[in-house]
Amino acid sequence: MARTRPNYQTSEIVPYGERRLLRPPDSLSDAARRAFIDLVASVPASHFKPGDVSLLCRYAEVAALAERAAFELEQPNGTVTVDGKVSAWFSVHASATKSLSGLALRLRLGPQSRALKASKKEAGPPMSAYERMRLDPKWIP
């Protein structure tokens, strides 16, 4: 009986010359989708792996929430309510900012991560506008 090697097949085919970019899931809101794409576009394509998508989604959702809270606080009488109490948006913004800080560490987004990368070679050029448009067809520069 002749031995044959197992047939290795993959469905992860990337055309030559194209980079594999993480795409935002359809379940994200528009604001979170923009935050996801902005974050993925701000680092080299090799920075995130497919296993990081769930953390990236949480980061994008919290970033969108922090943005919304900041907007509400900027409105007239946004910080203080009619009763003279601090607005609930203040605590939402504070907790969202704290969550962003923790997620940024896990996703290696910050000055310390950039300092480590400066000593290593950068992996690939920054994302082009065409690659960004492939991620989000609604994007307008």
C-alpha positions in Angstrom: 0.0 0.0 0.0 1.6 3.3 -1.1 1.7 6.2 1.3 0.4 9.5 0.0 0.8 12.9 1.6 -2.4 14.5 2.9 -3.9 17.1 0.6 -3.6 20.5 2.2 -6.2 23.0 1.0 -7.0 26.4 2.1 -9.9 28.8 1.4 -7.8 31.8 2.4 -6.5 32.8 -1.0 -5.1 36.3 -1.3 -4.2 37.5 -4.8 -0.5 38.2 -5.2 0.4 41.8 -4.3 -2.7 42.4 -2.2 -2.6 42.6 1.6 -5.1 40.8 3.8 -6.9 43.5 5.7 -9.3 43.0 8.6 -12.9 44.0 7.7 -15.4 45.3 10.1 -18.3 42.9 10.8 -21.7 43.9 9.5 -23.1 44.0 13.1 -21.2 47.2 13.9 -23.1 50.6 13.9 -21.9 53.2 11.3 -20.0 55.1 14.0 -18.3 52.0 15.3 -17.6 50.9 11.7 -15.8 54.2 11.0 -13.8 53.8 14.2 -12.8 50.2 13.3 -11.6 51.2 9.8 -9.8 54.3 11.1 -8.0 52.1 13.6 -7.1 49.4 11.1 -6.0 52.0 8.6 -3.7 53.8 11.1 -1.3 50.8 11.6 0.5 48.5 9.2 -1.6 45.7 7.8 0.4 43.1 9.8 -0.3 44.7 13.2 -3.6 43.0 13.7 -4.4 39.3 13.2 -7.8 37.8 12.6 -8.1 36.8 16.2 -8.0 40.5 17.2 -11.4 41.2 15.5 -13.5 40.9 18.7 -11.2 43.2 20.6 -11.2 45.6 17.7 -15.0 45.6 17.6 -15.2 46.4 21.4 -12.6 49.2 20.9 -14.6 50.6 18.0 -17.9 50.4 19.9 -16.4 52.1 23.0 -14.7 54.8 20.8 -18.1 55.5 19.2 -19.7 55.7 22.6 -17.1 58.0 24.0 -17.5 60.3 20.9 -21.2 60.4 21.4 -20.8 61.2 25.1 -18.3 64.0 24.3 -20.8 65.4 21.8 -23.6 65.4 24.3 -21.4 67.1 26.9 -20.5 69.9 24.5 -24.2 70.8 24.0 -25.5 73.8 26.0 -26.0 72.7 29.6 -24.5 69.4 28.6 -22.3 69.0 31.7 -24.8 70.2 34.3 -28.5 69.2 34.3 -31.4 71.5 35.1 -31.3 70.2 38.7 -27.7 71.3 39.1 -26.4 67.7 39.0 -23.7 66.3 36.8 -25.0 64.8 33.6 -25.1 61.1 33.1 -23.1 61.5 29.9 -20.1 62.6 32.1 -19.9 59.1 33.7 -20.5 57.4 30.4 -17.6 59.4 28.9 -15.3 58.6 31.9 -16.0 54.9 31.8 -15.7 54.7 28.0 -12.3 56.5 28.2 -11.1 54.1 30.8 -12.2 51.2 28.7 -10.4 52.6 25.7 -7.3 52.9 27.6 -7.4 49.2 28.7 -8.2 48.0 25.2 -5.5 50.1 23.7 -2.9 48.3 25.8 -4.2 44.9 24.7 -4.2 46.0 21.0 -0.7 47.4 21.3 -1.8 51.0 20.5 0.2 53.6 22.2 3.5 55.3 22.7 5.1 52.2 24.3 4.1 50.0 21.3 5.4 52.6 18.8 8.7 52.8 20.7 9.1 49.0 20.4 8.3 49.1 16.7 10.8 51.9 16.0 13.5 49.5 16.8 12.1 46.9 14.4 11.4 47.1 10.7 8.0 48.4 9.7 6.0 45.8 8.0 4.6 47.2 4.7 3.5 50.6 3.5 0.5 52.4 5.0 -2.9 51.6 3.7 -3.8 53.3 0.4 -7.1 55.1 -0.2 -8.1 52.2 -2.6 -7.6 49.6 0.1 -9.6 51.7 2.5 -12.4 52.0 0.0 -12.5 48.2 -0.3 -13.1 48.0 3.4 -15.9 50.6 3.5 -17.6 51.4 0.2 -19.4 54.3 1.8 -16.2 56.1 2.7 -15.6 59.5 1.0 -12.2 61.2 1.6 
